[in-house]
């Protein structure tokens, strides 16, 4: 399934409601915020020409539409492919599609409710709170490994390994598999990008096939000898005779592994960049657990890791004067909503002490990120350790964001501390 795309063309859009921004234009993906600002000050409900569907950019609309049951991530539970014009699945991405078939990200109730209930226990706040010491330990170990260097790419050396290792260990995979898991994940998520090429599809499908083959071996081992890990929990969870199939466990494990690091890596890199460019004293930003929490929330608001979340209209309906047909796609502009000048005072300023803090970076409604409590703890602990150990941290090369819109993260972040 990959990215949700508009199939039936939408025509007759008044010129004032149309907007254009090429997602793969470096001028845009390096800094999309001027575009967002213009949209929010003119027409926050707008037709994005490159995507060919309606988008909503203001905080109020995005927050409401994330929860609106007239829209969903799946459409085939209420319509046939022929009805809305969806093409048949592509044979050359069959392995990738298999990993998506039972994905929490794409399911709607009641299938989503059932699956989420069976895996949610591992991600509630009281469970992930127990991981704080392990996260701090990892942060210290990684800094120990590069502290004697002159400089380092903080994404590769610090931001990426922590969440990859933590989620791998939670699921029950060895920490040394983290680099390979990152490789598979990074190749698979390219399927969600704008204007995906055939070559990208083939590579993402191969990554999915390799990922699946590896997990099938581990699943077979856990069925024979369960352990105290999330994979064993998913395989043995039983609610009144309801258990997960191997395919459901496979899809869920891959989703958790992919989503379990992607947003955290980007938020760590984007957040450190925001802090260092703000001129604020990092010591004050992590002076207490409460302030560390507020700082992380502002990092999530100011430079979000995910900027566009799409949903299908499940029926003919209307939103903010926009008429939508069943099967039409809407884009919820998370990055723009977080900078809505009608919601936030001085929205373009990074302010970890603001009193009007909020964000939609983890979504809302039934698809609110299941790993949000874990991600927040990883960010709080990792950045607290980083700025405590390296208080003179500074950026030594202009940071550049990757050409991966609608994900929004740095390719690398070169820093020094001497």
N, C-alpha and C positions, 0 to 999 in steps of 0.2 A: 504493500500500500504506500509506504513512504510518505512523501509530502502530499497534502491535500490540495488539489488543484481545481480551479474553476473549469468545468467542461463546456456547458452551454454558454456561448458568448452573451454578454450583457451589452445592450445597445441603448442609444438615446440618452446618454448621460449629459446633463447640462455642463458646459465648459467650466463654470466656476466650481463645480464639485469634482473635477478631475485633477489629479496630481501625478507627476512623473518623477521617479527617482530610480535609476538603474542599480539594482542590488549589487552588481559586480563592478561598479565604477569605484575605483579607489577613493575618489573624493567623497563618495557617499559612505562606504563601509568603514573608512577611517574615522569619520565623524558624522553620523546620521542626525545628530541633535539639532542642527539648524533647520533641517527639513521638518523634523518633528515640531519644533517651535513654531514654524510658519503654519503648519497644519492646525495645531491647537489654537492658534490665534485667528484662524480664518474659518476652516470647515473641518472640525474633528471627525465628522462622518464624511469620508471621501472615497472616490473610486481611484484605486492605484492602477494606472494604465499598464505598467509592466506585468503585474500579476493578473490583471483582468478581473478583479473582484473588489467588493466594497471592504473598507477598513474603518476601524474606529480607534481614535487616538486619545480621547480624554479619559481621565481616571474614573469618573462616575460611570460612563458607558462600558468601559472595559471590565470594571469590577462587576457590574450587573450582568453583562453578557457571558462572563465566565461561569456564572451560576444559572443562567437561563436555560431551562429544559426544552425550549423550542429548538435548541442547537445541540449538536453532538459531534464527536470525533468519528463516529461511524454513521453510515447512511443506509447500508444494505440490510439493516434490520427493519427498515420501514419502506424501502423501495428496491426495485430491481435495477440491475445495471442498465437495462434498456430504457427504463422509465426516465432516468436522469442522464443517460448518455455516457455512462462510465465505460471505458474500453475493458476488454477482457484482460486478465493478468498477463504479464509478459513472461514467456517461458524462461528467458535467460536470467530472471531474478527470482526464480522459484524458491531458492534456498533462503534468500532474504525475506520473501513473503511468508515463509514458514515461521520465521522468528517473530513476525508481526501478528500472526493469526490469533494468538491469545494474549496479545499485549494489553496491559492495563491502560496504556496511553490511548488506545483506540477503541476499547470496548465501552459499551453503554449498559445501563441497568437493563435487566437484572444480572447479566453475566459479569459486569464490572463489580457490582456489589458483592457477589459471591467470591470472586477471586481476591478482591482487596481485603475482605474480611479474613480470609485464610492466611494472608501474609502480613497484615497490618501490625500484628503484635510485636514483631521484631523492631519496628520503627517508632513506637510511641516514645514520648520524651523520657519516661522513667527508665526505659531500656537503654537508649543511646547515651543517657547521662553517664552510664557506667564506662563509656569509652573515652571519657576525657583524659584519664592518665595515659592510655595507649596513644592517643593523638599527640599529647605533649611529648611523650617519649620519642615518637617518630620525628616530630619537628626538631627536637634536640639532636637526634642521630643524623638527620640530613644536614643540619647546620654544621655539626662536627665534621662532616665529610667535605665541606667546601670552605670552611671559615679561613683556612690558611691561604686560599687563592686570592688573587688581586681583584677578580670580579667573577660574576657567574650569571648565567641565564636562570633567573628565578623560577620561570615556568617549568623548565625541564628539571631543575635540581631540587625544587621545593614544592611548588604549587601542584604539579601533576602527581608525584609519587604518593603523597599523603592520602588523598581520597581513594586512589586506586587500590592501595594496600588495605585500607580500612574496609572498603566494601568487599574486596576479595576475601579477607579474613572473616567478615561477617557471614558471607555466603558459604564459606568453607573451602576456599581455594587457597593454595599456598601463596605467600607474599611474593615469592620469586616469580610467580606467573604474572605479576602486575604489568611489566612492560609489554608482554604479549597481549594481555587483555586490552591495554591501551591501544595497541596497534590495530587489533580487530575493531575496537569501538570507533576509533577515529576514522577508519575506512568505511564503516557502516553508516555513520551519521552523515556522510556526504550525500546520501540518498535524500536527505531532507532539504538540500540546498536549492536555490533558484537555478533553473535551466540546466538540469543534470544531463551529462553526456552519456552516450552508450558505453564508453570506456569506463566511466565512473560507476555505472550500474554493474558492469562485469566485475570490477574490482571489489565493490561493496558486496556483491553476491558471493564472491570467493571467500571474503572475510567471514561472512555469515556461515558459509558451509564449514569452514575450518573451526569457527567458534562452536557451532552446533556439534560437530564430531567430537570435539574435546569434552563438551559438557555431557554428551550422551555417555561417554566413558565414566565420568565422575558420578553421574546419576545412577548408573548401574552398580558402581561400587557402594554408593550410599544405601541403595536398596538392600544390599547384602549386609552392610555394616553401618547403620546410622550413627551419627556423631551429634555433638552439641553445637550444631550450626544451622543457619537458615535453610540451606538446601535440604538437610534432613527433616527440618520442621515442615517444609512445604511437601515433602514426600510422604510424611506420616500424619499430617494434620487431618483430622476427621471431625466433621460437624454433622452428627446424626447420619453417618454413613456417606457423607459427601467428601470425596477425596479428589486431589488434583491428578490429572493424567501426566504422563511424561512430557507431552507436548506443552501443556499448560505450565509445568515447572520450567521447561526449557525457555519458553517465551518470557516468563517472569524473571528468571535469573539473568537473561541477557539484558532485559530492560533495566533491571536494578544495577547491573554492572555498568552499562552504558550511561544511564542517567545518574548513577551514583557518584560519578566523578566529573562529568562534563561541566555542569553548572558550577561546581565548587572550584574546579581549576580556573575557569574564567573569572569567577568572582574574586578569587585570591589575587590573580594577576591584576585585574581591573581595580580592585580595592587598594592594593599596595600602590599602584600608580596614582590613584586619586589622592591617597594620603600624602605621598611624597610631593605631588604637585601642588597640594593645598597650602604648604608652608606651615601647617599646624604641627605642634610638638606631639609625636606619636605617644610619648609617655602619658600625656593627658588623655589620649583617646582610649587607652587600655588601663587606666588607673584603678579601675574597679570592675568586677564582673558585670555590673549594671551598665557602666560606660562602654565596656567591650561589646556588650550586646547591642547598644545603641549605635556604635560605630559600624558594626557589621550590617545592621539594618540600613544605615545610610549608604554603605557601599553597594548594597543590593539595589537601592533606589537610584543612586546617582549614575551608575554604569552597569546596568543589568546584564546578566549572561545570556538571556534569551529575549529577543525583541519582537518576535511575531509568532502568535499562536493561532492556528486556523481551526475553524469549525464549520460543519455543514448546517444549513437550515433544514430541519426535519419536517417542515411544513411550509406552505405559503404563509408569509407573515410580513410584518412591517416593524422597523426599528428606527427611531428618530427621523421619521418621514421617508425612510428608504424602503422601498418595496422589494421583497425578496421572494424568490420562488423556491419550492422544495428542491433541494439539491444544490442551491447556490452556496458559495463559500463566503465566509466573512473572515477578515483578518483582525485579530485583537492585538493592538500595538502596545505591548508591555513596556518597552523602553520609552515610548512617547508618553504613556499614561503616568509613568514614574516622574516625568518632568513637566506635568501639566501645570501651567502657571495659575490656573484657576483653583488648583488643589493645594499647591505648595508655595509658601512664601519664598521668594528668591529661588525659584526652582532650579536655576542653572548653577547654583553655588553648592559645593560640597560642604555640608554642615552637620557633623556628627552630634551636635548639641541642639539641633532643632527640636521644637516642641510639636511640630505637626508631622512627625515622621510616620511613614507608611510606605508600602510598595506592593505591587502585584507580581513580583518576580517569580514567585513559586506558583502562580495561578490562583485559582479559587474553585469552589464547587466540588463536584465529585472527582475532578482531575487535579485537585490541589496536590502538589508534589508530595508523595508518600515519604520521601527522604528528607523533607525540609528540616525536621528537628535535628537529624544527623548532620546535614550540611551546615546549619547554623553553629553547631558545637565545633565542627571541624574548623570553620572560619574563625570563630572566637579564640580557640586555643592555638591554632597555628600562627595567626597573626600576632597574638599576644607574645608568644615565644620568640617569633622573628624579631619584633621591635625591641624586646627586652635584651636579646642576645646581640643584636646589631643596631644599636640606637643611632648610629651615624649613617645608616643606609641611604644611598642616593642613586638616582638614575644616571647612567653614563652613556646611553645611546638613546636616540629618539625612539620611543616605543611604537610598534606598528601592529595594528589589528589584522587578523587573518581574513582572507577573502572567503568567509564562511557564513555570510548573512543567510539566515536570520539568527544564528548563533553569533555572539559578539564577545570575542576574546582575543588576547594578544598572542601573536606568533611567538614572541619572546620578550623578555623584560630583563635587559642587562643592567645589573646593579653592582655597586662597589660600596665599601664601608671603611676604608682606610684613609 
